[in-house]
């Protein structure tokens, strides 16, 4: 069964960003660890791809 792993990751990153933005500066975590566990099945994502996810993560890192 193929999964849409990148799509799930992308949506979770967007949800996380929304949640962090809603927090006052003093309550935002300094570090976030995002763990992905996969069964190495084929990826059938349609909305998010590896490059887009990488750019999202890099942009967040630059914001601190």
N, CA, C and O atoms as a Tripos MOL2 file, in Angstrom:
@<TRIPOS>MOLECULE
protein
  256   255    64     0     0
PROTEIN
NO_CHARGES

@<TRIPOS>ATOM
      1 N           0.8390   -1.1720    0.0000 N.3       1 UNK1
      2 CA          0.0000    0.0000    0.0000 C.3       1 UNK1
      3 C           0.8890    1.2420    0.0000 C.2       1 UNK1
      4 O           1.6960    1.4220    0.9120 O.2       1 UNK1
      5 N           0.7540    2.0730   -0.9810 N.am      2 UNK2
      6 CA          1.5580    3.2850   -1.0850 C.3       2 UNK2
      7 C           0.9930    4.3630   -0.1650 C.2       2 UNK2
      8 O          -0.2220    4.4890   -0.0150 O.2       2 UNK2
      9 N           1.8630    5.1180    0.4320 N.am      3 UNK3
     10 CA          1.4800    6.1890    1.3490 C.3       3 UNK3
     11 C           1.8340    7.5460    0.7430 C.2       3 UNK3
     12 O           2.6410    7.6420   -0.1820 O.2       3 UNK3
     13 N           1.2290    8.5550    1.2680 N.am      4 UNK4
     14 CA          1.5390    9.9260    0.8530 C.3       4 UNK4
     15 C           2.3660   10.5860    1.9590 C.2       4 UNK4
     16 O           1.9480   11.5680    2.5720 O.2       4 UNK4
     17 N           3.5430   10.0210    2.1920 N.am      5 UNK5
     18 CA          4.3840   10.4280    3.2980 C.3       5 UNK5
     19 C           4.7260   11.9200    3.2500 C.2       5 UNK5
     20 O           4.5770   12.6070    4.2610 O.2       5 UNK5
     21 N           5.1730   12.4290    2.1250 N.am      6 UNK6
     22 CA          5.5550   13.8340    2.0420 C.3       6 UNK6
     23 C           4.3510   14.7480    2.2720 C.2       6 UNK6
     24 O           4.4900   15.8090    2.8810 O.2       6 UNK6
     25 N           3.1830   14.3510    1.7970 N.am      7 UNK7
     26 CA          1.9800   15.1500    2.0230 C.3       7 UNK7
     27 C           1.6700   15.2400    3.5170 C.2       7 UNK7
     28 O           1.3490   16.3170    4.0210 O.2       7 UNK7
     29 N           1.7620   14.1370    4.2090 N.am      8 UNK8
     30 CA          1.5030   14.1260    5.6550 C.3       8 UNK8
     31 C           2.5360   14.9990    6.3670 C.2       8 UNK8
     32 O           2.1800   15.7960    7.2350 O.2       8 UNK8
     33 N           3.8020   14.8540    6.0110 N.am      9 UNK9
     34 CA          4.8520   15.6560    6.6300 C.3       9 UNK9
     35 C           4.6230   17.1450    6.3740 C.2       9 UNK9
     36 O           4.7440   17.9580    7.2910 O.2       9 UNK9
     37 N           4.2990   17.4990    5.1560 N.am     10 UNK10
     38 CA          4.0640   18.8980    4.8110 C.3      10 UNK10
     39 C           2.9220   19.5060    5.5910 C.2      10 UNK10
     40 O           3.0310   20.6270    6.0880 O.2      10 UNK10
     41 N           1.8260   18.7760    5.7040 N.am     11 UNK11
     42 CA          0.6750   19.2790    6.4580 C.3      11 UNK11
     43 C           1.0100   19.4120    7.9380 C.2      11 UNK11
     44 O           0.5920   20.3790    8.5750 O.2      11 UNK11
     45 N           1.7500   18.4700    8.4930 N.am     12 UNK12
     46 CA          2.1440   18.5460    9.9010 C.3      12 UNK12
     47 C           3.0720   19.7340   10.1390 C.2      12 UNK12
     48 O           2.9640   20.4020   11.1670 O.2      12 UNK12
     49 N           3.9810   20.0060    9.2050 N.am     13 UNK13
     50 CA          4.8640   21.1670    9.3460 C.3      13 UNK13
     51 C           4.0630   22.4700    9.2950 C.2      13 UNK13
     52 O           4.3380   23.3950   10.0590 O.2      13 UNK13
     53 N           3.0820   22.5470    8.4050 N.am     14 UNK14
     54 CA          2.2350   23.7410    8.3470 C.3      14 UNK14
     55 C           1.4200   23.9000    9.6270 C.2      14 UNK14
     56 O           1.2760   25.0130   10.1340 O.2      14 UNK14
     57 N           0.8850   22.7970   10.1540 N.am     15 UNK15
     58 CA          0.1440   22.8470   11.4190 C.3      15 UNK15
     59 C           1.0430   23.3180   12.5580 C.2      15 UNK15
     60 O           0.6340   24.1270   13.3910 O.2      15 UNK15
     61 N           2.2600   22.8080   12.5860 N.am     16 UNK16
     62 CA          3.2170   23.1950   13.6160 C.3      16 UNK16
     63 C           3.5300   24.6810   13.5250 C.2      16 UNK16
     64 O           3.5730   25.3710   14.5430 O.2      16 UNK16
     65 N           3.7440   25.1670   12.3340 N.am     17 UNK17
     66 CA          4.0410   26.5850   12.1310 C.3      17 UNK17
     67 C           2.8880   27.4560   12.6280 C.2      17 UNK17
     68 O           3.1150   28.4870   13.2610 O.2      17 UNK17
     69 N           1.6700   27.0490   12.3460 N.am     18 UNK18
     70 CA          0.4990   27.7860   12.8190 C.3      18 UNK18
     71 C           0.4450   27.8110   14.3360 C.2      18 UNK18
     72 O           0.1700   28.8500   14.9370 O.2      18 UNK18
     73 N           0.7070   26.6670   14.9560 N.am     19 UNK19
     74 CA          0.6900   26.5810   16.4200 C.3      19 UNK19
     75 C           1.7830   27.4420   17.0420 C.2      19 UNK19
     76 O           1.5510   28.1220   18.0420 O.2      19 UNK19
     77 N           2.9700   27.4100   16.4530 N.am     20 UNK20
     78 CA          4.0860   28.2040   16.9900 C.3      20 UNK20
     79 C           3.8280   29.6940   16.8420 C.2      20 UNK20
     80 O           4.1620   30.4750   17.7330 O.2      20 UNK20
     81 N           3.2440   30.0870   15.7390 N.am     21 UNK21
     82 CA          2.9570   31.4990   15.4960 C.3      21 UNK21
     83 C           1.9590   32.0320   16.5160 C.2      21 UNK21
     84 O           2.0070   33.2090   16.8730 O.2      21 UNK21
     85 N           1.0640   31.1810   16.9830 N.am     22 UNK22
     86 CA          0.0460   31.5950   17.9450 C.3      22 UNK22
     87 C           0.6120   31.7900   19.3520 C.2      22 UNK22
     88 O          -0.0280   32.4280   20.1880 O.2      22 UNK22
     89 N           1.7920   31.2530   19.6230 N.am     23 UNK23
     90 CA          2.4010   31.3760   20.9470 C.3      23 UNK23
     91 C           3.1480   32.6950   21.0860 C.2      23 UNK23
     92 O           3.7470   33.1790   20.1250 O.2      23 UNK23
     93 N           3.1130   33.2800   22.2890 N.am     24 UNK24
     94 CA          3.9520   34.4650   22.5260 C.3      24 UNK24
     95 C           5.4290   34.0830   22.3960 C.2      24 UNK24
     96 O           5.7930   32.9280   22.6180 O.2      24 UNK24
     97 N           6.2710   35.0420   22.0390 N.am     25 UNK25
     98 CA          7.6870   34.7700   21.8100 C.3      25 UNK25
     99 C           8.3380   34.0110   22.9600 C.2      25 UNK25
    100 O           9.1060   33.0800   22.7150 O.2      25 UNK25
    101 N           8.0590   34.3710   24.1750 N.am     26 UNK26
    102 CA          8.6820   33.7380   25.3340 C.3      26 UNK26
    103 C           8.2490   32.2980   25.5700 C.2      26 UNK26
    104 O           8.8930   31.5830   26.3370 O.2      26 UNK26
    105 N           7.1790   31.8640   24.9310 N.am     27 UNK27
    106 CA          6.6690   30.5020   25.1330 C.3      27 UNK27
    107 C           7.0010   29.5540   23.9840 C.2      27 UNK27
    108 O           6.7050   28.3610   24.0530 O.2      27 UNK27
    109 N           7.6060   30.0750   22.9470 N.am     28 UNK28
    110 CA          7.9680   29.2120   21.8110 C.3      28 UNK28
    111 C           9.1950   28.3890   22.1660 C.2      28 UNK28
    112 O          10.1250   28.8980   22.7920 O.2      28 UNK28
    113 N           9.2040   27.1240   21.7720 N.am     29 UNK29
    114 CA         10.3760   26.2880   22.0670 C.3      29 UNK29
    115 C          11.5900   26.7480   21.2730 C.2      29 UNK29
    116 O          11.4620   27.2520   20.1570 O.2      29 UNK29
    117 N          12.7620   26.5700   21.8580 N.am     30 UNK30
    118 CA         14.0070   26.9270   21.1670 C.3      30 UNK30
    119 C          14.3580   25.9060   20.1020 C.2      30 UNK30
    120 O          14.9890   26.2350   19.0980 O.2      30 UNK30
    121 N          13.9500   24.6700   20.3240 N.am     31 UNK31
    122 CA         14.3250   23.5820   19.4240 C.3      31 UNK31
    123 C          13.1240   22.6640   19.2170 C.2      31 UNK31
    124 O          12.3690   22.3910   20.1500 O.2      31 UNK31
    125 N          12.9620   22.2010   18.0050 N.am     32 UNK32
    126 CA         11.8910   21.2630   17.6820 C.3      32 UNK32
    127 C          12.5170   20.0670   16.9820 C.2      32 UNK32
    128 O          13.3220   20.2230   16.0630 O.2      32 UNK32
    129 N          12.1490   18.8960   17.4160 N.am     33 UNK33
    130 CA         12.6140   17.6650   16.7780 C.3      33 UNK33
    131 C          11.4100   17.0350   16.0860 C.2      33 UNK33
    132 O          10.3950   16.7480   16.7210 O.2      33 UNK33
    133 N          11.5340   16.8290   14.8040 N.am     34 UNK34
    134 CA         10.4550   16.2720   13.9880 C.3      34 UNK34
    135 C          10.9080   14.8850   13.5480 C.2      34 UNK34
    136 O          11.8520   14.7560   12.7680 O.2      34 UNK34
    137 N          10.2500   13.8650   14.0380 N.am     35 UNK35
    138 CA         10.6640   12.4860   13.7750 C.3      35 UNK35
    139 C           9.7000   11.8460   12.7730 C.2      35 UNK35
    140 O           8.4810   11.9570   12.9030 O.2      35 UNK35
    141 N          10.2720   11.1820   11.7810 N.am     36 UNK36
    142 CA          9.4740   10.4760   10.7820 C.3      36 UNK36
    143 C           9.8950    9.0140   10.7930 C.2      36 UNK36
    144 O          11.0730    8.6910   10.6360 O.2      36 UNK36
    145 N           8.9300    8.1510   10.9790 N.am     37 UNK37
    146 CA          9.1870    6.7130   10.9380 C.3      37 UNK37
    147 C           8.4310    6.1610    9.7370 C.2      37 UNK37
    148 O           7.2210    6.3490    9.6140 O.2      37 UNK37
    149 N           9.1400    5.4910    8.8710 N.am     38 UNK38
    150 CA          8.5200    4.9960    7.6420 C.3      38 UNK38
    151 C           8.8490    3.5290    7.4320 C.2      38 UNK38
    152 O           9.8690    3.0270    7.9020 O.2      38 UNK38
    153 N           7.9870    2.8740    6.7350 N.am     39 UNK39
    154 CA          8.2070    1.4690    6.3960 C.3      39 UNK39
    155 C           8.8690    1.3130    5.0420 C.2      39 UNK39
    156 O           8.9120    0.2110    4.4960 O.2      39 UNK39
    157 N           9.3840    2.3970    4.4970 N.am     40 UNK40
    158 CA         10.0850    2.4110    3.2100 C.3      40 UNK40
    159 C           9.2030    2.0280    2.0280 C.2      40 UNK40
    160 O           9.6900    1.5580    1.0000 O.2      40 UNK40
    161 N           7.9050    2.2360    2.1890 N.am     41 UNK41
    162 CA          7.0070    1.9490    1.0700 C.3      41 UNK41
    163 C           7.0610    3.0950    0.0650 C.2      41 UNK41
    164 O           7.5590    4.1780    0.3720 O.2      41 UNK41
    165 N           6.5560    2.8520   -1.1130 N.am     42 UNK42
    166 CA          6.5600    3.8600   -2.1670 C.3      42 UNK42
    167 C           5.8020    5.1080   -1.7310 C.2      42 UNK42
    168 O           4.7510    5.0210   -1.0960 O.2      42 UNK42
    169 N           6.3430    6.2560   -2.0780 N.am     43 UNK43
    170 CA          5.7170    7.5200   -1.7270 C.3      43 UNK43
    171 C           4.8500    8.0070   -2.8960 C.2      43 UNK43
    172 O           5.3330    8.1420   -4.0200 O.2      43 UNK43
    173 N           3.5800    8.2660   -2.6220 N.am     44 UNK44
    174 CA          2.6420    8.7090   -3.6550 C.3      44 UNK44
    175 C           2.1330   10.1260   -3.3940 C.2      44 UNK44
    176 O           1.0090   10.4590   -3.7710 O.2      44 UNK44
    177 N           2.9450   10.9550   -2.7570 N.am     45 UNK45
    178 CA          2.5310   12.3110   -2.4210 C.3      45 UNK45
    179 C           2.2480   13.1230   -3.6740 C.2      45 UNK45
    180 O           2.8710   12.9380   -4.7190 O.2      45 UNK45
    181 N           1.2860   14.0290   -3.5340 N.am     46 UNK46
    182 CA          0.8930   14.8580   -4.6720 C.3      46 UNK46
    183 C           1.1090   16.3420   -4.4200 C.2      46 UNK46
    184 O           1.4450   17.0820   -5.3440 O.2      46 UNK46
    185 N           0.9200   16.7880   -3.1800 N.am     47 UNK47
    186 CA          1.0130   18.2140   -2.8920 C.3      47 UNK47
    187 C           2.4220   18.6280   -2.4720 C.2      47 UNK47
    188 O           2.8830   19.7100   -2.8370 O.2      47 UNK47
    189 N           3.1000   17.7910   -1.7180 N.am     48 UNK48
    190 CA          4.4290   18.1070   -1.2140 C.3      48 UNK48
    191 C           5.4390   17.1210   -1.7760 C.2      48 UNK48
    192 O           5.1570   15.9330   -1.9300 O.2      48 UNK48
    193 N           6.6160   17.6370   -2.0760 N.am     49 UNK49
    194 CA          7.7110   16.7930   -2.5370 C.3      49 UNK49
    195 C           8.9310   17.0230   -1.6590 C.2      49 UNK49
    196 O           8.9250   17.9010   -0.7960 O.2      49 UNK49
    197 N           9.9640   16.2430   -1.8780 N.am     50 UNK50
    198 CA         11.1800   16.3340   -1.0700 C.3      50 UNK50
    199 C          11.7800   17.7350   -1.1160 C.2      50 UNK50
    200 O          12.1960   18.2660   -0.0870 O.2      50 UNK50
    201 N          11.8260   18.3310   -2.2980 N.am     51 UNK51
    202 CA         12.4280   19.6560   -2.4280 C.3      51 UNK51
    203 C          11.6080   20.7050   -1.6760 C.2      51 UNK51
    204 O          12.1730   21.5530   -0.9850 O.2      51 UNK51
    205 N          10.3030   20.6530   -1.8040 N.am     52 UNK52
    206 CA          9.4540   21.6280   -1.1040 C.3      52 UNK52
    207 C           9.5960   21.4720    0.4070 C.2      52 UNK52
    208 O           9.6950   22.4690    1.1240 O.2      52 UNK52
    209 N           9.6070   20.2350    0.8980 N.am     53 UNK53
    210 CA          9.7700   20.0130    2.3370 C.3      53 UNK53
    211 C          11.1250   20.5170    2.8190 C.2      53 UNK53
    212 O          11.2180   21.1340    3.8800 O.2      53 UNK53
    213 N          12.1600   20.2600    2.0520 N.am     54 UNK54
    214 CA         13.4960   20.7280    2.4200 C.3      54 UNK54
    215 C          13.5130   22.2460    2.5140 C.2      54 UNK54
    216 O          14.1020   22.7980    3.4430 O.2      54 UNK54
    217 N          12.8880   22.9190    1.5820 N.am     55 UNK55
    218 CA         12.8410   24.3870    1.5960 C.3      55 UNK55
    219 C          12.0490   24.9000    2.7980 C.2      55 UNK55
    220 O          12.4280   25.8970    3.4130 O.2      55 UNK55
    221 N          10.9530   24.2230    3.1320 N.am     56 UNK56
    222 CA         10.1600   24.6170    4.2970 C.3      56 UNK56
    223 C          10.9910   24.5180    5.5720 C.2      56 UNK56
    224 O          10.9650   25.4180    6.4120 O.2      56 UNK56
    225 N          11.7210   23.4300    5.7070 N.am     57 UNK57
    226 CA         12.5490   23.2170    6.8980 C.3      57 UNK57
    227 C          13.6780   24.2410    6.9560 C.2      57 UNK57
    228 O          13.9550   24.8030    8.0160 O.2      57 UNK57
    229 N          14.3290   24.4830    5.8230 N.am     58 UNK58
    230 CA         15.4180   25.4620    5.7830 C.3      58 UNK58
    231 C          14.9210   26.8660    6.1300 C.2      58 UNK58
    232 O          15.5980   27.6100    6.8390 O.2      58 UNK58
    233 N          13.7450   27.2220    5.6320 N.am     59 UNK59
    234 CA         13.1870   28.5410    5.9260 C.3      59 UNK59
    235 C          12.9260   28.6830    7.4190 C.2      59 UNK59
    236 O          13.1890   29.7320    8.0080 O.2      59 UNK59
    237 N          12.4090   27.6270    8.0240 N.am     60 UNK60
    238 CA         12.1300   27.6670    9.4630 C.3      60 UNK60
    239 C          13.4360   27.7690   10.2710 C.2      60 UNK60
    240 O          13.4940   28.4790   11.2740 O.2      60 UNK60
    241 N          14.4590   27.0680    9.8330 N.am     61 UNK61
    242 CA         15.7520   27.1360   10.5150 C.3      61 UNK61
    243 C          16.3130   28.5520   10.4740 C.2      61 UNK61
    244 O          16.8900   29.0190   11.4560 O.2      61 UNK61
    245 N          16.1470   29.2370    9.3480 N.am     62 UNK62
    246 CA         16.6570   30.6000    9.2210 C.3      62 UNK62
    247 C          15.9210   31.5720   10.1420 C.2      62 UNK62
    248 O          16.4910   32.5730   10.5760 O.2      62 UNK62
    249 N          14.6590   31.2770   10.4370 N.am     63 UNK63
    250 CA         13.8970   32.1370   11.3490 C.3      63 UNK63
    251 C          14.3390   31.9480   12.7970 C.2      63 UNK63
    252 O          14.1400   32.8220   13.6410 O.2      63 UNK63
    253 N          14.9320   30.8080   13.0630 N.am     64 UNK64
    254 CA         15.4400   30.5290   14.4050 C.3      64 UNK64
    255 C          14.5050   29.7910   15.2700 C.2      64 UNK64
    256 O          14.8280   29.5010   16.4220 O.2      64 UNK64
@<TRIPOS>BOND
     1     1     2 1
     2     2     3 1
     3     3     4 2
     4     3     5 am
     5     5     6 1
     6     6     7 1
     7     7     8 2
     8     7     9 am
     9     9    10 1
    10    10    11 1
    11    11    12 2
    12    11    13 am
    13    13    14 1
    14    14    15 1
    15    15    16 2
    16    15    17 am
    17    17    18 1
    18    18    19 1
    19    19    20 2
    20    19    21 am
    21    21    22 1
    22    22    23 1
    23    23    24 2
    24    23    25 am
    25    25    26 1
    26    26    27 1
    27    27    28 2
    28    27    29 am
    29    29    30 1
    30    30    31 1
    31    31    32 2
    32    31    33 am
    33    33    34 1
    34    34    35 1
    35    35    36 2
    36    35    37 am
    37    37    38 1
    38    38    39 1
    39    39    40 2
    40    39    41 am
    41    41    42 1
    42    42    43 1
    43    43    44 2
    44    43    45 am
    45    45    46 1
    46    46    47 1
    47    47    48 2
    48    47    49 am
    49    49    50 1
    50    50    51 1
    51    51    52 2
    52    51    53 am
    53    53    54 1
    54    54    55 1
    55    55    56 2
    56    55    57 am
    57    57    58 1
    58    58    59 1
    59    59    60 2
    60    59    61 am
    61    61    62 1
    62    62    63 1
    63    63    64 2
    64    63    65 am
    65    65    66 1
    66    66    67 1
    67    67    68 2
    68    67    69 am
    69    69    70 1
    70    70    71 1
    71    71    72 2
    72    71    73 am
    73    73    74 1
    74    74    75 1
    75    75    76 2
    76    75    77 am
    77    77    78 1
    78    78    79 1
    79    79    80 2
    80    79    81 am
    81    81    82 1
    82    82    83 1
    83    83    84 2
    84    83    85 am
    85    85    86 1
    86    86    87 1
    87    87    88 2
    88    87    89 am
    89    89    90 1
    90    90    91 1
    91    91    92 2
    92    91    93 am
    93    93    94 1
    94    94    95 1
    95    95    96 2
    96    95    97 am
    97    97    98 1
    98    98    99 1
    99    99   100 2
   100    99   101 am
   101   101   102 1
   102   102   103 1
   103   103   104 2
   104   103   105 am
   105   105   106 1
   106   106   107 1
   107   107   108 2
   108   107   109 am
   109   109   110 1
   110   110   111 1
   111   111   112 2
   112   111   113 am
   113   113   114 1
   114   114   115 1
   115   115   116 2
   116   115   117 am
   117   117   118 1
   118   118   119 1
   119   119   120 2
   120   119   121 am
   121   121   122 1
   122   122   123 1
   123   123   124 2
   124   123   125 am
   125   125   126 1
   126   126   127 1
   127   127   128 2
   128   127   129 am
   129   129   130 1
   130   130   131 1
   131   131   132 2
   132   131   133 am
   133   133   134 1
   134   134   135 1
   135   135   136 2
   136   135   137 am
   137   137   138 1
   138   138   139 1
   139   139   140 2
   140   139   141 am
   141   141   142 1
   142   142   143 1
   143   143   144 2
   144   143   145 am
   145   145   146 1
   146   146   147 1
   147   147   148 2
   148   147   149 am
   149   149   150 1
   150   150   151 1
   151   151   152 2
   152   151   153 am
   153   153   154 1
   154   154   155 1
   155   155   156 2
   156   155   157 am
   157   157   158 1
   158   158   159 1
   159   159   160 2
   160   159   161 am
   161   161   162 1
   162   162   163 1
   163   163   164 2
   164   163   165 am
   165   165   166 1
   166   166   167 1
   167   167   168 2
   168   167   169 am
   169   169   170 1
   170   170   171 1
   171   171   172 2
   172   171   173 am
   173   173   174 1
   174   174   175 1
   175   175   176 2
   176   175   177 am
   177   177   178 1
   178   178   179 1
   179   179   180 2
   180   179   181 am
   181   181   182 1
   182   182   183 1
   183   183   184 2
   184   183   185 am
   185   185   186 1
   186   186   187 1
   187   187   188 2
   188   187   189 am
   189   189   190 1
   190   190   191 1
   191   191   192 2
   192   191   193 am
   193   193   194 1
   194   194   195 1
   195   195   196 2
   196   195   197 am
   197   197   198 1
   198   198   199 1
   199   199   200 2
   200   199   201 am
   201   201   202 1
   202   202   203 1
   203   203   204 2
   204   203   205 am
   205   205   206 1
   206   206   207 1
   207   207   208 2
   208   207   209 am
   209   209   210 1
   210   210   211 1
   211   211   212 2
   212   211   213 am
   213   213   214 1
   214   214   215 1
   215   215   216 2
   216   215   217 am
   217   217   218 1
   218   218   219 1
   219   219   220 2
   220   219   221 am
   221   221   222 1
   222   222   223 1
   223   223   224 2
   224   223   225 am
   225   225   226 1
   226   226   227 1
   227   227   228 2
   228   227   229 am
   229   229   230 1
   230   230   231 1
   231   231   232 2
   232   231   233 am
   233   233   234 1
   234   234   235 1
   235   235   236 2
   236   235   237 am
   237   237   238 1
   238   238   239 1
   239   239   240 2
   240   239   241 am
   241   241   242 1
   242   242   243 1
   243   243   244 2
   244   243   245 am
   245   245   246 1
   246   246   247 1
   247   247   248 2
   248   247   249 am
   249   249   250 1
   250   250   251 1
   251   251   252 2
   252   251   253 am
   253   253   254 1
   254   254   255 1
   255   255   256 2
@<TRIPOS>SUBSTRUCTURE
     1 UNK1         2 RESIDUE 1 A UNK
     2 UNK2         6 RESIDUE 1 A UNK
     3 UNK3        10 RESIDUE 1 A UNK
     4 UNK4        14 RESIDUE 1 A UNK
     5 UNK5        18 RESIDUE 1 A UNK
     6 UNK6        22 RESIDUE 1 A UNK
     7 UNK7        26 RESIDUE 1 A UNK
     8 UNK8        30 RESIDUE 1 A UNK
     9 UNK9        34 RESIDUE 1 A UNK
    10 UNK10       38 RESIDUE 1 A UNK
    11 UNK11       42 RESIDUE 1 A UNK
    12 UNK12       46 RESIDUE 1 A UNK
    13 UNK13       50 RESIDUE 1 A UNK
    14 UNK14       54 RESIDUE 1 A UNK
    15 UNK15       58 RESIDUE 1 A UNK
    16 UNK16       62 RESIDUE 1 A UNK
    17 UNK17       66 RESIDUE 1 A UNK
    18 UNK18       70 RESIDUE 1 A UNK
    19 UNK19       74 RESIDUE 1 A UNK
    20 UNK20       78 RESIDUE 1 A UNK
    21 UNK21       82 RESIDUE 1 A UNK
    22 UNK22       86 RESIDUE 1 A UNK
    23 UNK23       90 RESIDUE 1 A UNK
    24 UNK24       94 RESIDUE 1 A UNK
    25 UNK25       98 RESIDUE 1 A UNK
    26 UNK26      102 RESIDUE 1 A UNK
    27 UNK27      106 RESIDUE 1 A UNK
    28 UNK28      110 RESIDUE 1 A UNK
    29 UNK29      114 RESIDUE 1 A UNK
    30 UNK30      118 RESIDUE 1 A UNK
    31 UNK31      122 RESIDUE 1 A UNK
    32 UNK32      126 RESIDUE 1 A UNK
    33 UNK33      130 RESIDUE 1 A UNK
    34 UNK34      134 RESIDUE 1 A UNK
    35 UNK35      138 RESIDUE 1 A UNK
    36 UNK36      142 RESIDUE 1 A UNK
    37 UNK37      146 RESIDUE 1 A UNK
    38 UNK38      150 RESIDUE 1 A UNK
    39 UNK39      154 RESIDUE 1 A UNK
    40 UNK40      158 RESIDUE 1 A UNK
    41 UNK41      162 RESIDUE 1 A UNK
    42 UNK42      166 RESIDUE 1 A UNK
    43 UNK43      170 RESIDUE 1 A UNK
    44 UNK44      174 RESIDUE 1 A UNK
    45 UNK45      178 RESIDUE 1 A UNK
    46 UNK46      182 RESIDUE 1 A UNK
    47 UNK47      186 RESIDUE 1 A UNK
    48 UNK48      190 RESIDUE 1 A UNK
    49 UNK49      194 RESIDUE 1 A UNK
    50 UNK50      198 RESIDUE 1 A UNK
    51 UNK51      202 RESIDUE 1 A UNK
    52 UNK52      206 RESIDUE 1 A UNK
    53 UNK53      210 RESIDUE 1 A UNK
    54 UNK54      214 RESIDUE 1 A UNK
    55 UNK55      218 RESIDUE 1 A UNK
    56 UNK56      222 RESIDUE 1 A UNK
    57 UNK57      226 RESIDUE 1 A UNK
    58 UNK58      230 RESIDUE 1 A UNK
    59 UNK59      234 RESIDUE 1 A UNK
    60 UNK60      238 RESIDUE 1 A UNK
    61 UNK61      242 RESIDUE 1 A UNK
    62 UNK62      246 RESIDUE 1 A UNK
    63 UNK63      250 RESIDUE 1 A UNK
    64 UNK64      254 RESIDUE 1 A UNK
